[in-house]
Amino acid sequence: MKEKIIVNGSHYLQDSLQFKCWTPVRKRRQCFIKRLLKDYQKEIDSALAAAAIGLMFVLGTWCFLIQLAEY
């Protein structure tokens, strides 16, 4: 039975790595902003949704007050 090892989340046969048939996949270093966006995606989406709902509420109130003033 051949022993398997894990390199960067992928399974490679140890014998194949010794013969250099496959090279380990190296992830490029992500830029700082992309990494932050990926890590905090849920919080960013929640904040944008809350801002959109708040903006709609303020605009609705503003339109209501303008209509009330014209009446």
N, CA, C and O atoms as a printed pandas DataFrame, in Angstrom:
     atom_number atom_name residue_name chain_id  residue_number  x_coord  y_coord  z_coord
0              1         N          MET        A               1    0.855   -1.183    0.000
1              2        CA          MET        A               1    0.000    0.000    0.000
2              3         C          MET        A               1    0.898    1.242    0.000
3              4         O          MET        A               1    1.854    1.331    0.770
4              5         N          LYS        A               2    0.580    2.171   -0.853
5              6        CA          LYS        A               2    1.376    3.389   -0.943
6              7         C          LYS        A               2    0.870    4.420    0.058
7              8         O          LYS        A               2   -0.335    4.547    0.278
8              9         N          GLU        A               3    1.778    5.136    0.645
9             10        CA          GLU        A               3    1.432    6.137    1.636
10            11         C          GLU        A               3    1.148    7.464    0.934
11            12         O          GLU        A               3    1.906    7.897    0.066
12            13         N          LYS        A               4    0.054    8.095    1.321
13            14        CA          LYS        A               4   -0.315    9.383    0.725
14            15         C          LYS        A               4    0.085   10.511    1.657
15            16         O          LYS        A               4    0.068   10.358    2.878
16            17         N          ILE        A               5    0.445   11.648    1.073
17            18        CA          ILE        A               5    0.713   12.842    1.855
18            19         C          ILE        A               5   -0.148   13.965    1.300
19            20         O          ILE        A               5   -0.633   13.886    0.171
20            21         N          ILE        A               6   -0.334   14.996    2.084
21            22        CA          ILE        A               6   -1.158   16.136    1.684
22            23         C          ILE        A               6   -0.245   17.332    1.464
23            24         O          ILE        A               6    0.543   17.701    2.335
24            25         N          VAL        A               7   -0.367   17.940    0.266
25            26        CA          VAL        A               7    0.390   19.149   -0.059
26            27         C          VAL        A               7   -0.609   20.197   -0.507
27            28         O          VAL        A               7   -1.251   20.029   -1.544
28            29         N          ASN        A               8   -0.756   21.272    0.248
29            30        CA          ASN        A               8   -1.676   22.374   -0.067
30            31         C          ASN        A               8   -3.103   21.883   -0.276
31            32         O          ASN        A               8   -3.794   22.371   -1.170
32            33         N          GLY        A               9   -3.553   20.942    0.519
33            34        CA          GLY        A               9   -4.929   20.493    0.449
34            35         C          GLY        A               9   -5.184   19.441   -0.610
35            36         O          GLY        A               9   -6.319   18.973   -0.702
36            37         N          SER        A              10   -4.213   19.030   -1.419
37            38        CA          SER        A              10   -4.400   18.027   -2.453
38            39         C          SER        A              10   -3.635   16.765   -2.060
39            40         O          SER        A              10   -2.612   16.829   -1.378
40            41         N          HIS        A              11   -4.150   15.619   -2.504
41            42        CA          HIS        A              11   -3.494   14.355   -2.204
42            43         C          HIS        A              11   -2.557   13.991   -3.358
43            44         O          HIS        A              11   -2.967   13.996   -4.518
44            45         N          TYR        A              12   -1.350   13.688   -3.049
45            46        CA          TYR        A              12   -0.369   13.253   -4.030
46            47         C          TYR        A              12    0.276   11.981   -3.513
47            48         O          TYR        A              12    0.468   11.825   -2.307
48            49         N          LEU        A              13    0.604   11.089   -4.402
49            50        CA          LEU        A              13    1.330    9.899   -3.976
50            51         C          LEU        A              13    2.769   10.276   -3.680
51            52         O          LEU        A              13    3.396   11.033   -4.421
52            53         N          GLN        A              14    3.270    9.748   -2.606
53            54        CA          GLN        A              14    4.613   10.101   -2.179
54            55         C          GLN        A              14    5.646    9.689   -3.224
55            56         O          GLN        A              14    6.610   10.418   -3.459
56            57         N          ASP        A              15    5.455    8.527   -3.855
57            58        CA          ASP        A              15    6.403    8.068   -4.870
58            59         C          ASP        A              15    6.453    9.023   -6.057
59            60         O          ASP        A              15    7.526    9.290   -6.597
60            61         N          SER        A              16    5.303    9.535   -6.459
61            62        CA          SER        A              16    5.251   10.442   -7.602
62            63         C          SER        A              16    5.955   11.747   -7.297
63            64         O          SER        A              16    6.577   12.338   -8.180
64            65         N          LEU        A              17    5.866   12.203   -6.061
65            66        CA          LEU        A              17    6.557   13.436   -5.690
66            67         C          LEU        A              17    8.070   13.247   -5.726
67            68         O          LEU        A              17    8.806   14.174   -6.065
68            69         N          GLN        A              18    8.533   12.052   -5.378
69            70        CA          GLN        A              18    9.969   11.811   -5.402
70            71         C          GLN        A              18   10.502   11.871   -6.833
71            72         O          GLN        A              18   11.615   12.344   -7.062
72            73         N          PHE        A              19    9.705   11.389   -7.799
73            74        CA          PHE        A              19   10.125   11.429   -9.194
74            75         C          PHE        A              19    9.840   12.771   -9.850
75            76         O          PHE        A              19   10.182   12.978  -11.014
76            77         N          LYS        A              20    9.222   13.677   -9.118
77            78        CA          LYS        A              20    8.890   15.020   -9.595
78            79         C          LYS        A              20    7.968   14.986  -10.816
79            80         O          LYS        A              20    8.082   15.816  -11.717
80            81         N          CYS        A              21    7.054   14.012  -10.829
81            82        CA          CYS        A              21    6.065   13.969  -11.914
82            83         C          CYS        A              21    5.110   15.142  -11.784
83            84         O          CYS        A              21    4.737   15.764  -12.779
84            85         N          TRP        A              22    4.712   15.444  -10.541
85            86        CA          TRP        A              22    3.842   16.588  -10.283
86            87         C          TRP        A              22    4.554   17.502   -9.302
87            88         O          TRP        A              22    5.168   17.039   -8.340
88            89         N          THR        A              23    4.472   18.754   -9.543
89            90        CA          THR        A              23    5.020   19.700   -8.584
90            91         C          THR        A              23    3.898   20.164   -7.678
91            92         O          THR        A              23    2.759   20.257   -8.136
92            93         N          PRO        A              24    4.161   20.458   -6.430
93            94        CA          PRO        A              24    3.107   20.948   -5.533
94            95         C          PRO        A              24    2.553   22.279   -6.041
95            96         O          PRO        A              24    3.291   23.138   -6.525
96            97         N          VAL        A              25    1.246   22.420   -5.918
97            98        CA          VAL        A              25    0.589   23.645   -6.363
98            99         C          VAL        A              25    0.822   24.715   -5.305
99           100         O          VAL        A              25    0.525   24.510   -4.128
100          101         N          ARG        A              26    1.346   25.842   -5.723
101          102        CA          ARG        A              26    1.578   26.945   -4.784
102          103         C          ARG        A              26    0.551   28.018   -5.046
103          104         O          ARG        A              26    0.364   28.464   -6.178
104          105         N          LYS        A              27   -0.100   28.419   -4.000
105          106        CA          LYS        A              27   -1.082   29.496   -4.127
106          107         C          LYS        A              27   -0.350   30.824   -4.165
107          108         O          LYS        A              27    0.581   31.058   -3.393
108          109         N          ARG        A              28   -0.775   31.679   -5.060
109          110        CA          ARG        A              28   -0.198   33.020   -5.085
110          111         C          ARG        A              28   -0.664   33.777   -3.857
111          112         O          ARG        A              28   -1.786   33.595   -3.386
112          113         N          ARG        A              29    0.185   34.601   -3.360
113          114        CA          ARG        A              29   -0.175   35.394   -2.190
114          115         C          ARG        A              29   -1.199   36.437   -2.609
115          116         O          ARG        A              29   -0.941   37.281   -3.467
116          117         N          GLN        A              30   -2.363   36.357   -1.983
117          118        CA          GLN        A              30   -3.427   37.284   -2.325
118          119         C          GLN        A              30   -3.122   38.656   -1.753
119          120         O          GLN        A              30   -2.475   38.795   -0.715
120          121         N          CYS        A              31   -3.599   39.646   -2.449
121          122        CA          CYS        A              31   -3.376   40.989   -1.953
122          123         C          CYS        A              31   -4.197   41.200   -0.675
123          124         O          CYS        A              31   -5.174   40.494   -0.427
124          125         N          PHE        A              32   -3.792   42.157    0.107
125          126        CA          PHE        A              32   -4.361   42.386    1.435
126          127         C          PHE        A              32   -5.852   42.680    1.375
127          128         O          PHE        A              32   -6.616   42.169    2.195
128          129         N          ILE        A              33   -6.277   43.497    0.415
129          130        CA          ILE        A              33   -7.689   43.885    0.327
130          131         C          ILE        A              33   -8.554   42.690   -0.061
131          132         O          ILE        A              33   -9.637   42.510    0.497
132          133         N          LYS        A              34   -8.098   41.875   -1.000
133          134        CA          LYS        A              34   -8.864   40.697   -1.400
134          135         C          LYS        A              34   -9.004   39.722   -0.247
135          136         O          LYS        A              34  -10.059   39.115   -0.069
136          137         N          ARG        A              35   -7.940   39.567    0.544
137          138        CA          ARG        A              35   -7.998   38.663    1.689
138          139         C          ARG        A              35   -8.990   39.177    2.731
139          140         O          ARG        A              35   -9.746   38.393    3.306
140          141         N          LEU        A              36   -8.991   40.496    2.978
141          142        CA          LEU        A              36   -9.953   41.067    3.928
142          143         C          LEU        A              36  -11.380   40.899    3.433
143          144         O          LEU        A              36  -12.272   40.560    4.211
144          145         N          LEU        A              37  -11.604   41.135    2.133
145          146        CA          LEU        A              37  -12.947   40.974    1.570
146          147         C          LEU        A              37  -13.422   39.533    1.702
147          148         O          LEU        A              37  -14.587   39.281    2.008
148          149         N          LYS        A              38  -12.518   38.594    1.470
149          150        CA          LYS        A              38  -12.891   37.187    1.582
150          151         C          LYS        A              38  -13.196   36.807    3.032
151          152         O          LYS        A              38  -14.159   36.087    3.298
152          153         N          ASP        A              39  -12.375   37.290    3.965
153          154        CA          ASP        A              39  -12.554   36.933    5.373
154          155         C          ASP        A              39  -13.806   37.553    5.983
155          156         O          ASP        A              39  -14.464   36.919    6.808
156          157         N          TYR        A              40  -14.147   38.783    5.592
157          158        CA          TYR        A              40  -15.251   39.499    6.210
158          159         C          TYR        A              40  -16.422   39.697    5.254
159          160         O          TYR        A              40  -17.146   40.686    5.370
160          161         N          GLN        A              41  -16.625   38.769    4.304
161          162        CA          GLN        A              41  -17.676   38.922    3.301
162          163         C          GLN        A              41  -19.072   38.980    3.932
163          164         O          GLN        A              41  -19.899   39.794    3.520
164          165         N          LYS        A              42  -19.339   38.138    4.911
165          166        CA          LYS        A              42  -20.658   38.108    5.541
166          167         C          LYS        A              42  -20.942   39.410    6.282
167          168         O          LYS        A              42  -22.050   39.940    6.198
168          169         N          GLU        A              43  -19.957   39.928    7.002
169          170        CA          GLU        A              43  -20.146   41.176    7.734
170          171         C          GLU        A              43  -20.331   42.353    6.780
171          172         O          GLU        A              43  -21.142   43.241    7.039
172          173         N          ILE        A              44  -19.581   42.362    5.676
173          174        CA          ILE        A              44  -19.721   43.433    4.689
174          175         C          ILE        A              44  -21.107   43.401    4.055
175          176         O          ILE        A              44  -21.739   44.445    3.891
176          177         N          ASP        A              45  -21.581   42.207    3.697
177          178        CA          ASP        A              45  -22.919   42.084    3.111
178          179         C          ASP        A              45  -23.998   42.548    4.079
179          180         O          ASP        A              45  -24.945   43.227    3.682
180          181         N          SER        A              46  -23.854   42.178    5.357
181          182        CA          SER        A              46  -24.839   42.592    6.361
182          183         C          SER        A              46  -24.841   44.116    6.529
183          184         O          SER        A              46  -25.903   44.728    6.639
184          185         N          ALA        A              47  -23.666   44.718    6.549
185          186        CA          ALA        A              47  -23.582   46.175    6.704
186          187         C          ALA        A              47  -24.177   46.891    5.493
187          188         O          ALA        A              47  -24.867   47.897    5.653
188          189         N          LEU        A              48  -23.919   46.388    4.291
189          190        CA          LEU        A              48  -24.493   47.003    3.090
190          191         C          LEU        A              48  -26.011   46.863    3.056
191          192         O          LEU        A              48  -26.711   47.795    2.660
192          193         N          ALA        A              49  -26.524   45.705    3.469
193          194        CA          ALA        A              49  -27.968   45.505    3.506
194          195         C          ALA        A              49  -28.616   46.444    4.528
195          196         O          ALA        A              49  -29.660   47.035    4.253
196          197         N          ALA        A              50  -27.996   46.580    5.710
197          198        CA          ALA        A              50  -28.525   47.480    6.737
198          199         C          ALA        A              50  -28.485   48.931    6.257
199          200         O          ALA        A              50  -29.410   49.697    6.525
200          201         N          ALA        A              51  -27.425   49.309    5.553
201          202        CA          ALA        A              51  -27.324   50.675    5.034
202          203         C          ALA        A              51  -28.394   50.931    3.977
203          204         O          ALA        A              51  -28.984   52.010    3.939
204          205         N          ALA        A              52  -28.646   49.940    3.116
205          206        CA          ALA        A              52  -29.664   50.091    2.083
206          207         C          ALA        A              52  -31.059   50.223    2.702
207          208         O          ALA        A              52  -31.852   51.058    2.268
208          209         N          ILE        A              53  -31.356   49.409    3.705
209          210        CA          ILE        A              53  -32.661   49.485    4.373
210          211         C          ILE        A              53  -32.806   50.825    5.095
211          212         O          ILE        A              53  -33.866   51.448    5.030
212          213         N          GLY        A              54  -31.768   51.270    5.773
213          214        CA          GLY        A              54  -31.804   52.560    6.460
214          215         C          GLY        A              54  -31.989   53.710    5.487
215          216         O          GLY        A              54  -32.746   54.640    5.765
216          217         N          LEU        A              55  -31.308   53.658    4.347
217          218        CA          LEU        A              55  -31.453   54.705    3.340
218          219         C          LEU        A              55  -32.873   54.743    2.769
219          220         O          LEU        A              55  -33.429   55.820    2.553
220          221         N          MET        A              56  -33.452   53.574    2.528
221          222        CA          MET        A              56  -34.842   53.539    2.041
222          223         C          MET        A              56  -35.807   54.113    3.076
223          224         O          MET        A              56  -36.756   54.811    2.719
224          225         N          PHE        A              57  -35.571   53.823    4.351
225          226        CA          PHE        A              57  -36.428   54.356    5.405
226          227         C          PHE        A              57  -36.341   55.882    5.462
227          228         O          PHE        A              57  -37.360   56.566    5.566
228          229         N          VAL        A              58  -35.118   56.407    5.393
229          230        CA          VAL        A              58  -34.929   57.860    5.437
230          231         C          VAL        A              58  -35.564   58.524    4.217
231          232         O          VAL        A              58  -36.221   59.556    4.348
232          233         N          LEU        A              59  -35.375   57.946    3.041
233          234        CA          LEU        A              59  -35.971   58.516    1.827
234          235         C          LEU        A              59  -37.502   58.450    1.876
235          236         O          LEU        A              59  -38.180   59.382    1.444
236          237         N          GLY        A              60  -38.036   57.355    2.399
237          238        CA          GLY        A              60  -39.489   57.243    2.537
238          239         C          GLY        A              60  -40.043   58.282    3.491
239          240         O          GLY        A              60  -41.077   58.892    3.221
240          241         N          THR        A              61  -39.362   58.483    4.597
241          242        CA          THR        A              61  -39.787   59.505    5.556
242          243         C          THR        A              61  -39.713   60.896    4.940
243          244         O          THR        A              61  -40.615   61.713    5.127
244          245         N          TRP        A              62  -38.653   61.160    4.216
245          246        CA          TRP        A              62  -38.478   62.450    3.555
246          247         C          TRP        A              62  -39.601   62.698    2.542
247          248         O          TRP        A              62  -40.186   63.781    2.513
248          249         N          CYS        A              63  -39.899   61.701    1.718
249          250        CA          CYS        A              63  -40.978   61.849    0.729
250          251         C          CYS        A              63  -42.332   62.055    1.414
251          252         O          CYS        A              63  -43.152   62.849    0.952
252          253         N          PHE        A              64  -42.556   61.343    2.506
253          254        CA          PHE        A              64  -43.811   61.509    3.250
254          255         C          PHE        A              64  -43.921   62.925    3.794
255          256         O          PHE        A              64  -44.985   63.537    3.709
256          257         N          LEU        A              65  -42.836   63.454    4.351
257          258        CA          LEU        A              65  -42.874   64.819    4.897
258          259         C          LEU        A              65  -43.085   65.855    3.790
259          260         O          LEU        A              65  -43.771   66.855    4.004
260          261         N          ILE        A              66  -42.514   65.631    2.631
261          262        CA          ILE        A              66  -42.731   66.568    1.512
262          263         C          ILE        A              66  -44.191   66.519    1.063
263          264         O          ILE        A              66  -44.796   67.563    0.820
264          265         N          GLN        A              67  -44.757   65.325    0.951
265          266        CA          GLN        A              67  -46.156   65.202    0.576
266          267         C          GLN        A              67  -47.071   65.835    1.612
267          268         O          GLN        A              67  -48.067   66.470    1.265
268          269         N          LEU        A              68  -46.733   65.662    2.882
269          270        CA          LEU        A              68  -47.516   66.244    3.965
270          271         C          LEU        A              68  -47.456   67.765    3.935
271          272         O          LEU        A              68  -48.457   68.431    4.200
272          273         N          ALA        A              69  -46.284   68.322    3.611
273          274        CA          ALA        A              69  -46.128   69.773    3.549
274          275         C          ALA        A              69  -46.918   70.358    2.387
275          276         O          ALA        A              69  -47.452   71.462    2.489
276          277         N          GLU        A              70  -46.996   69.611    1.269
277          278        CA          GLU        A              70  -47.744   70.113    0.102
278          279         C          GLU        A              70  -49.247   70.046    0.335
279          280         O          GLU        A              70  -49.991   70.815   -0.274
280          281         N          TYR        A              71  -49.702   69.172    1.174
281          282        CA          TYR        A              71  -51.137   69.016    1.419
282          283         C          TYR        A              71  -51.630   70.182    2.229
283          284         O          TYR        A              71  -52.817   70.253    2.550
